[in-house]
Amino acid sequence: MAQAELNDGRKLCAVNDLSIGPRSHISARYLLESGTASEVQSFSWVIVSTGLGSTSWLKCILAGAASLNRLRQTVFGGRPPPKKTDQKEDDGRFSWAADYLCFSVREPFSSRTSETKLVSGRMDAKSPLVITSLMPAHGVTFSDGLENDFLEFNSGHKASITVADKKGCLVV
């Protein structure tokens, strides 16, 4: 499971994924910190996926990115790499029992005041992803697609995202 802990002590756990961003479909500003890297960014959402969640939302994000990369290579830089028909394409899925999480920034926007170098990565219990909200209003953090069950995430809120102590158990 994934866990977001805000600097005011509130926590939210997720089985599949955590979503951090504005309530509406707009971009907002954040400070992202992962390991030794940090940067101010403008984007719509950060998606943090568990191993279980890597089979759904993260898989879709990676499929879209791969398709756009092939288009970019075709339009701007020659031919796309050939698809190997005898090998399954890496779609980003990872073990449900993994002791790490993966994140992806949706719609990163580069400007004079925002960067786009830190747009995806991996975190674990020792190296969390830290997100500080720079948006004045309408910021939320929710889990597993349940937008109505959220924590407010406005200016001054800082979320430390890491692997939760809680573990899921598949019952068959």
GROMACS elastic network, one bead per residue, 0.5 to 0.9 nm:
[ bonds ]
;  ai    aj funct       b0    kb
    1    13     6  0.66111   500
    1    14     6  0.55323   500
    1    16     6  0.71587   500
    1    17     6  0.82521   500
    1    49     6  0.88097   500
    1    50     6  0.60805   500
    1    51     6  0.83097   500
    1    52     6  0.84699   500
    1   101     6  0.86097   500
    1   162     6  0.88655   500
    1   163     6  0.60834   500
    1   164     6  0.53281   500
    1   165     6  0.77953   500
    1   166     6  0.64699   500
    1   167     6  0.59294   500
    1   168     6  0.66081   500
    2    12     6  0.83080   500
    2    13     6  0.55056   500
    2    14     6  0.51070   500
    2    15     6  0.66296   500
    2    16     6  0.77695   500
    2    17     6  0.69690   500
    2    18     6  0.71618   500
    2    48     6  0.77497   500
    2    49     6  0.74787   500
    2    50     6  0.62385   500
    2   100     6  0.88013   500
    2   101     6  0.71596   500
    2   143     6  0.89832   500
    2   161     6  0.71810   500
    2   162     6  0.59463   500
    2   165     6  0.86370   500
    2   166     6  0.85687   500
    3    11     6  0.68327   500
    3    12     6  0.56331   500
    3    14     6  0.63736   500
    3    18     6  0.79361   500
    3   160     6  0.80732   500
    3   161     6  0.57041   500
    3   162     6  0.55256   500
    3   163     6  0.59088   500
    3   165     6  0.83076   500
    3   166     6  0.88709   500
    4    10     6  0.82759   500
    4    11     6  0.55787   500
    4    12     6  0.52713   500
    4    13     6  0.64448   500
    4    14     6  0.85619   500
    4    18     6  0.77963   500
    4   141     6  0.81748   500
    4   159     6  0.58839   500
    4   160     6  0.56259   500
    4   162     6  0.67167   500
    4   163     6  0.87977   500
    4   164     6  0.83756   500
    5     8     6  0.81684   500
    5     9     6  0.63613   500
    5    10     6  0.58183   500
    5    12     6  0.66260   500
    5    13     6  0.87761   500
    5   158     6  0.81788   500
    5   159     6  0.54098   500
    5   160     6  0.53025   500
    5   161     6  0.65878   500
    5   162     6  0.84851   500
    6     9     6  0.54465   500
    6    10     6  0.53956   500
    6    11     6  0.63571   500
    6    12     6  0.87458   500
    6   151     6  0.87973   500
    6   153     6  0.84237   500
    6   157     6  0.64820   500
    6   158     6  0.54686   500
    6   160     6  0.64334   500
    6   161     6  0.88603   500
    7    10     6  0.74814   500
    7   156     6  0.87477   500
    7   157     6  0.62793   500
    7   158     6  0.53862   500
    7   159     6  0.64625   500
    7   160     6  0.79633   500
    8   157     6  0.76285   500
    8   158     6  0.83766   500
   10   151     6  0.78171   500
   11   151     6  0.83000   500
   12    18     6  0.85736   500
   12   141     6  0.81591   500
   12   142     6  0.74739   500
   12   143     6  0.73018   500
   12   150     6  0.81762   500
   12   151     6  0.76686   500
   13    17     6  0.87685   500
   13    18     6  0.78272   500
   13   142     6  0.87723   500
   13   143     6  0.68194   500
   13   164     6  0.69803   500
   13   166     6  0.84129   500
   14    17     6  0.55633   500
   14    18     6  0.60222   500
   14    49     6  0.87246   500
   14    50     6  0.80957   500
   14   142     6  0.83129   500
   14   143     6  0.50716   500
   14   144     6  0.59326   500
   14   164     6  0.85535   500
   15    18     6  0.85478   500
   15    49     6  0.86287   500
   15    50     6  0.68933   500
   15    51     6  0.89349   500
   15    52     6  0.70796   500
   15    53     6  0.71881   500
   15   143     6  0.77750   500
   15   144     6  0.66315   500
   15   167     6  0.88382   500
   15   168     6  0.72701   500
   16    48     6  0.84837   500
   16    49     6  0.59567   500
   16    50     6  0.54336   500
   16    51     6  0.74668   500
   16    52     6  0.54812   500
   16    54     6  0.74867   500
   16    55     6  0.88409   500
   16    56     6  0.82583   500
   16    57     6  0.85423   500
   16   143     6  0.76176   500
   16   144     6  0.55493   500
   16   145     6  0.87889   500
   17    47     6  0.66501   500
   17    48     6  0.52808   500
   17    50     6  0.59756   500
   17    52     6  0.84442   500
   17    53     6  0.56339   500
   17    54     6  0.83355   500
   17    57     6  0.79300   500
   17    58     6  0.86116   500
   17   142     6  0.86693   500
   17   143     6  0.58483   500
   17   144     6  0.52893   500
   17   145     6  0.78193   500
   18    46     6  0.80153   500
   18    47     6  0.58163   500
   18    48     6  0.50659   500
   18    49     6  0.66774   500
   18    50     6  0.87390   500
   18   141     6  0.69897   500
   18   142     6  0.58524   500
   18   144     6  0.63345   500
   18   145     6  0.80214   500
   18   161     6  0.88816   500
   19    45     6  0.66195   500
   19    46     6  0.58140   500
   19    48     6  0.65581   500
   19    49     6  0.89843   500
   19   140     6  0.80243   500
   19   141     6  0.56044   500
   19   142     6  0.54277   500
   19   143     6  0.61267   500
   19   144     6  0.79149   500
   19   145     6  0.77362   500
   19   147     6  0.89425   500
   20    44     6  0.85793   500
   20    45     6  0.55136   500
   20    46     6  0.52055   500
   20    47     6  0.66814   500
   20    48     6  0.84174   500
   20   131     6  0.87833   500
   20   139     6  0.76360   500
   20   140     6  0.59556   500
   20   142     6  0.67498   500
   20   143     6  0.88724   500
   20   153     6  0.78934   500
   21    24     6  0.85335   500
   21    25     6  0.89431   500
   21    26     6  0.87732   500
   21    27     6  0.80726   500
   21    28     6  0.73284   500
   21    43     6  0.81522   500
   21    44     6  0.59246   500
   21    46     6  0.65885   500
   21   133     6  0.86146   500
   21   138     6  0.84000   500
   21   139     6  0.55378   500
   21   140     6  0.56486   500
   21   141     6  0.66096   500
   21   153     6  0.77706   500
   22    25     6  0.69919   500
   22    26     6  0.67068   500
   22    27     6  0.72767   500
   22    28     6  0.67985   500
   22    44     6  0.68066   500
   22    45     6  0.72798   500
   22   135     6  0.81156   500
   22   137     6  0.79939   500
   22   138     6  0.53919   500
   22   140     6  0.58773   500
   22   141     6  0.85595   500
   22   153     6  0.82921   500
   22   154     6  0.87669   500
   23    26     6  0.81496   500
   23   138     6  0.54623   500
   23   139     6  0.60104   500
   23   140     6  0.62809   500
   23   147     6  0.84243   500
   24    27     6  0.87480   500
   24    44     6  0.87901   500
   24   138     6  0.77563   500
   24   139     6  0.89462   500
   25    44     6  0.67023   500
   25    45     6  0.88991   500
   26    43     6  0.79574   500
   26    44     6  0.56883   500
   26    45     6  0.89648   500
   27    42     6  0.60435   500
   27    45     6  0.77367   500
   27   107     6  0.80308   500
   27   108     6  0.85201   500
   27   109     6  0.84245   500
   28    41     6  0.81649   500
   28    42     6  0.53064   500
   28    43     6  0.56752   500
   28    44     6  0.61202   500
   28    45     6  0.84448   500
   28   133     6  0.84039   500
   28   134     6  0.73538   500
   28   135     6  0.58004   500
   28   139     6  0.85713   500
   29    40     6  0.70324   500
   29    41     6  0.55807   500
   29    43     6  0.66736   500
   29    44     6  0.86306   500
   29   114     6  0.80559   500
   29   132     6  0.88831   500
   29   133     6  0.67652   500
   29   134     6  0.51209   500
   29   135     6  0.58106   500
   30    39     6  0.83442   500
   30    40     6  0.56583   500
   30    41     6  0.53476   500
   30    42     6  0.63677   500
   30    43     6  0.79994   500
   30   114     6  0.89889   500
   30   131     6  0.65810   500
   30   132     6  0.55420   500
   30   134     6  0.50151   500
   30   135     6  0.72811   500
   30   155     6  0.88617   500
   31    38     6  0.70397   500
   31    39     6  0.56906   500
   31    41     6  0.61634   500
   31    42     6  0.88531   500
   31   130     6  0.80297   500
   31   131     6  0.56723   500
   31   132     6  0.50014   500
   31   133     6  0.67098   500
   31   134     6  0.72431   500
   32    37     6  0.81361   500
   32    38     6  0.54076   500
   32    39     6  0.55429   500
   32    40     6  0.63262   500
   32    41     6  0.71607   500
   32   118     6  0.76543   500
   32   129     6  0.72851   500
   32   130     6  0.59102   500
   32   132     6  0.66402   500
   33    36     6  0.72591   500
   33    37     6  0.57507   500
   33    39     6  0.67940   500
   33    40     6  0.89982   500
   33   118     6  0.84737   500
   33   128     6  0.83716   500
   33   129     6  0.58810   500
   33   130     6  0.50178   500
   33   131     6  0.64230   500
   33   132     6  0.85433   500
   34    37     6  0.53538   500
   34    38     6  0.63215   500
   34   118     6  0.80748   500
   34   121     6  0.80334   500
   34   122     6  0.84943   500
   34   123     6  0.76327   500
   34   127     6  0.71423   500
   34   128     6  0.66201   500
   34   130     6  0.65351   500
   34   131     6  0.88913   500
   35    38     6  0.80253   500
   35   123     6  0.84057   500
   35   127     6  0.59755   500
   35   128     6  0.74645   500
   35   129     6  0.76441   500
   37   118     6  0.74978   500
   38   118     6  0.75019   500
   39   114     6  0.74589   500
   39   115     6  0.64528   500
   39   116     6  0.81431   500
   39   117     6  0.80613   500
   39   118     6  0.72628   500
   40   113     6  0.72748   500
   40   114     6  0.52284   500
   40   115     6  0.62454   500
   40   116     6  0.86143   500
   41   108     6  0.70796   500
   41   109     6  0.71415   500
   41   110     6  0.75538   500
   41   111     6  0.88282   500
   41   113     6  0.77664   500
   41   115     6  0.53699   500
   41   116     6  0.66334   500
   41   118     6  0.86667   500
   42   107     6  0.83198   500
   42   108     6  0.59651   500
   42   109     6  0.54228   500
   42   110     6  0.73519   500
   42   111     6  0.84545   500
   42   113     6  0.85931   500
   42   114     6  0.59466   500
   42   115     6  0.76910   500
   42   116     6  0.83896   500
   43    46     6  0.79477   500
   43   105     6  0.69337   500
   43   106     6  0.61918   500
   43   107     6  0.52856   500
   43   109     6  0.59285   500
   44   105     6  0.77865   500
   44   106     6  0.58275   500
   44   107     6  0.59527   500
   44   108     6  0.73418   500
   45   104     6  0.84319   500
   45   105     6  0.60011   500
   45   106     6  0.51577   500
   45   107     6  0.74924   500
   45   108     6  0.86971   500
   46   103     6  0.67505   500
   46   104     6  0.57258   500
   46   106     6  0.59860   500
   46   119     6  0.87308   500
   47    57     6  0.82278   500
   47    58     6  0.76477   500
   47   102     6  0.82577   500
   47   103     6  0.54909   500
   47   104     6  0.53643   500
   47   105     6  0.64585   500
   47   106     6  0.74732   500
   48    53     6  0.86069   500
   48    58     6  0.81449   500
   48   101     6  0.66472   500
   48   102     6  0.56230   500
   48   104     6  0.66219   500
   48   105     6  0.88830   500
   48   161     6  0.82109   500
   49    52     6  0.76490   500
   49    53     6  0.51149   500
   49    54     6  0.57432   500
   49    57     6  0.77737   500
   49    58     6  0.64182   500
   49   101     6  0.56724   500
   49   102     6  0.53170   500
   49   103     6  0.61933   500
   49   104     6  0.85093   500
   50    54     6  0.60464   500
   50    94     6  0.83389   500
   50    95     6  0.86654   500
   50    96     6  0.70996   500
   50    97     6  0.87693   500
   50    98     6  0.77567   500
   50    99     6  0.89049   500
   50   100     6  0.73540   500
   50   101     6  0.50819   500
   50   102     6  0.68497   500
   50   163     6  0.82740   500
   51    54     6  0.50842   500
   51    55     6  0.74233   500
   51    93     6  0.68922   500
   51    94     6  0.51334   500
   51    95     6  0.50309   500
   51    97     6  0.65755   500
   51    98     6  0.59758   500
   51    99     6  0.86569   500
   51   100     6  0.79789   500
   51   101     6  0.70227   500
   51   102     6  0.84526   500
   52    55     6  0.60901   500
   52    56     6  0.79921   500
   52    93     6  0.83135   500
   52    94     6  0.78032   500
   52    95     6  0.72185   500
   52    97     6  0.81737   500
   53    56     6  0.54891   500
   53    57     6  0.64994   500
   53    58     6  0.67777   500
   53    59     6  0.83467   500
   53    93     6  0.83883   500
   53    96     6  0.81954   500
   53   144     6  0.85235   500
   54    57     6  0.65654   500
   54    59     6  0.57030   500
   54    60     6  0.89099   500
   54    91     6  0.88660   500
   54    92     6  0.66980   500
   54    94     6  0.63375   500
   54    95     6  0.84687   500
   54    96     6  0.83649   500
   54   102     6  0.82385   500
   55    58     6  0.68012   500
   55    59     6  0.55470   500
   55    60     6  0.83724   500
   55    91     6  0.85623   500
   55    92     6  0.79863   500
   55    93     6  0.55330   500
   55    94     6  0.79403   500
   56    59     6  0.52601   500
   56    60     6  0.63372   500
   56    61     6  0.88726   500
   56    93     6  0.86677   500
   57    60     6  0.51557   500
   57    61     6  0.63133   500
   57    62     6  0.87442   500
   58    61     6  0.50341   500
   58    62     6  0.61633   500
   58    63     6  0.85345   500
   58    91     6  0.88141   500
   58    92     6  0.73019   500
   58    93     6  0.79493   500
   58   102     6  0.83336   500
   58   103     6  0.82180   500
   58   104     6  0.77426   500
   59    62     6  0.52461   500
   59    63     6  0.61309   500
   59    64     6  0.86761   500
   59    91     6  0.58613   500
   59    92     6  0.59426   500
   59    93     6  0.66038   500
   60    63     6  0.50924   500
   60    64     6  0.62176   500
   60    65     6  0.86254   500
   60    91     6  0.85347   500
   61    64     6  0.52428   500
   61    65     6  0.62310   500
   61    66     6  0.87204   500
   61   104     6  0.79900   500
   61   106     6  0.84406   500
   62    66     6  0.60974   500
   62    67     6  0.85479   500
   62    91     6  0.65993   500
   62    92     6  0.68026   500
   62   104     6  0.89590   500
   63    66     6  0.51818   500
   63    67     6  0.62171   500
   63    68     6  0.86672   500
   63    91     6  0.67138   500
   63    92     6  0.87427   500
   64    67     6  0.51280   500
   64    68     6  0.61621   500
   64    69     6  0.85620   500
   65    68     6  0.51184   500
   65    69     6  0.60918   500
   65    70     6  0.86775   500
   66    69     6  0.50632   500
   66    70     6  0.63008   500
   66    71     6  0.87018   500
   67    70     6  0.51673   500
   67    71     6  0.62897   500
   67    72     6  0.86399   500
   68    72     6  0.60225   500
   68    73     6  0.85625   500
   69    73     6  0.61727   500
   69    74     6  0.85866   500
   69    80     6  0.83053   500
   70    73     6  0.51737   500
   70    74     6  0.62093   500
   70    75     6  0.86763   500
   70    79     6  0.82409   500
   70    80     6  0.52970   500
   70    81     6  0.76491   500
   71    74     6  0.50734   500
   71    75     6  0.60667   500
   71    76     6  0.82967   500
   71    80     6  0.76023   500
   72    75     6  0.52403   500
   72    76     6  0.56330   500
   72    77     6  0.70779   500
   72    78     6  0.89804   500
   72    80     6  0.84059   500
   73    76     6  0.53857   500
   73    78     6  0.57335   500
   73    79     6  0.60824   500
   73    80     6  0.53966   500
   73    81     6  0.85564   500
   74    77     6  0.59272   500
   74    78     6  0.52707   500
   74    79     6  0.50444   500
   74    80     6  0.56576   500
   75    78     6  0.70616   500
   75    79     6  0.83889   500
   77    80     6  0.82618   500
   79    82     6  0.83970   500
   80    83     6  0.87325   500
   83    87     6  0.86663   500
   83    89     6  0.82755   500
   84    87     6  0.56244   500
   84    88     6  0.77920   500
   84    89     6  0.79186   500
   85    88     6  0.74348   500
   85    89     6  0.88059   500
   87    90     6  0.89606   500
   88    91     6  0.85365   500
   90    93     6  0.77068   500
   93    96     6  0.89540   500
   94    97     6  0.85273   500
   94    98     6  0.70383   500
   95    98     6  0.51238   500
   95    99     6  0.89081   500
   96    99     6  0.88979   500
   96   168     6  0.89484   500
   97   100     6  0.88049   500
   97   167     6  0.85473   500
   97   168     6  0.86168   500
   98   101     6  0.76568   500
   99   123     6  0.89575   500
   99   124     6  0.64307   500
   99   125     6  0.78247   500
   99   163     6  0.68045   500
  100   122     6  0.67290   500
  100   123     6  0.55920   500
  100   125     6  0.73928   500
  100   162     6  0.78325   500
  100   163     6  0.62281   500
  101   121     6  0.84689   500
  101   122     6  0.56209   500
  101   123     6  0.53513   500
  101   124     6  0.62989   500
  101   161     6  0.89751   500
  101   162     6  0.72286   500
  101   163     6  0.66449   500
  102   120     6  0.73441   500
  102   121     6  0.56322   500
  102   123     6  0.63275   500
  102   124     6  0.89085   500
  103   119     6  0.79173   500
  103   120     6  0.52837   500
  103   121     6  0.54190   500
  103   122     6  0.62517   500
  103   123     6  0.79497   500
  103   129     6  0.84721   500
  104   119     6  0.57961   500
  104   121     6  0.68567   500
  105   108     6  0.62637   500
  105   118     6  0.82392   500
  105   120     6  0.61756   500
  106   119     6  0.80045   500
  108   114     6  0.89077   500
  108   115     6  0.80584   500
  108   116     6  0.59919   500
  108   119     6  0.71477   500
  109   114     6  0.70010   500
  109   115     6  0.71392   500
  109   116     6  0.65983   500
  110   113     6  0.77761   500
  110   114     6  0.53364   500
  110   116     6  0.56724   500
  111   114     6  0.50335   500
  111   115     6  0.66233   500
  111   116     6  0.88918   500
  112   115     6  0.79871   500
  115   118     6  0.78688   500
  116   119     6  0.61144   500
  117   120     6  0.86229   500
  118   121     6  0.76280   500
  121   129     6  0.88970   500
  122   127     6  0.87390   500
  122   128     6  0.86821   500
  122   129     6  0.82799   500
  123   126     6  0.78709   500
  123   127     6  0.55264   500
  123   128     6  0.53080   500
  123   129     6  0.62331   500
  123   161     6  0.80761   500
  123   162     6  0.65312   500
  123   163     6  0.78796   500
  124   127     6  0.52412   500
  124   128     6  0.58692   500
  124   129     6  0.84999   500
  124   161     6  0.87448   500
  124   162     6  0.57023   500
  124   163     6  0.57849   500
  125   128     6  0.61918   500
  125   161     6  0.88381   500
  125   162     6  0.54596   500
  125   163     6  0.54608   500
  125   164     6  0.79339   500
  126   162     6  0.82054   500
  127   162     6  0.75881   500
  128   160     6  0.61312   500
  128   161     6  0.54004   500
  128   163     6  0.81329   500
  129   159     6  0.80617   500
  129   160     6  0.58527   500
  129   161     6  0.50624   500
  129   162     6  0.67293   500
  130   158     6  0.69119   500
  130   159     6  0.55875   500
  130   161     6  0.61290   500
  130   162     6  0.88949   500
  131   157     6  0.83937   500
  131   158     6  0.56462   500
  131   159     6  0.52012   500
  131   160     6  0.65869   500
  131   161     6  0.79359   500
  132   153     6  0.86334   500
  132   154     6  0.87142   500
  132   155     6  0.75590   500
  132   156     6  0.67732   500
  132   157     6  0.58711   500
  132   159     6  0.63270   500
  132   160     6  0.87818   500
  133   136     6  0.82543   500
  133   139     6  0.76831   500
  133   153     6  0.64109   500
  133   154     6  0.55703   500
  133   156     6  0.60410   500
  133   157     6  0.56085   500
  133   158     6  0.63076   500
  133   159     6  0.82994   500
  134   154     6  0.68263   500
  134   156     6  0.68407   500
  134   157     6  0.82667   500
  135   138     6  0.76855   500
  135   139     6  0.67567   500
  135   153     6  0.82819   500
  135   154     6  0.55181   500
  135   155     6  0.50717   500
  135   156     6  0.86240   500
  136   139     6  0.78681   500
  136   154     6  0.55807   500
  136   155     6  0.51290   500
  136   156     6  0.87695   500
  137   152     6  0.87907   500
  137   153     6  0.80476   500
  137   154     6  0.53914   500
  137   155     6  0.72877   500
  138   152     6  0.74869   500
  138   153     6  0.75086   500
  138   154     6  0.66970   500
  139   151     6  0.84838   500
  139   152     6  0.57825   500
  139   155     6  0.82531   500
  140   147     6  0.84255   500
  140   150     6  0.60640   500
  140   151     6  0.55912   500
  140   154     6  0.73943   500
  141   147     6  0.83009   500
  141   149     6  0.87359   500
  141   150     6  0.54524   500
  141   151     6  0.52141   500
  141   152     6  0.65051   500
  141   153     6  0.62509   500
  141   159     6  0.89889   500
  142   145     6  0.69911   500
  142   146     6  0.63304   500
  142   147     6  0.58075   500
  142   148     6  0.79277   500
  142   149     6  0.62613   500
  142   151     6  0.65295   500
  142   152     6  0.89911   500
  143   146     6  0.58938   500
  143   147     6  0.74851   500
  143   149     6  0.77189   500
  143   150     6  0.74790   500
  144   147     6  0.84188   500
  145   148     6  0.89102   500
  146   149     6  0.56888   500
  146   150     6  0.76497   500
  147   150     6  0.61682   500
  150   153     6  0.89351   500
  152   157     6  0.83685   500
  153   156     6  0.81747   500
  153   157     6  0.56692   500
  153   158     6  0.78396   500
  153   159     6  0.82992   500
  154   157     6  0.57623   500
  154   158     6  0.88492   500
  155   158     6  0.84432   500
  161   164     6  0.87580   500
  163   166     6  0.84750   500
  164   167     6  0.72020   500
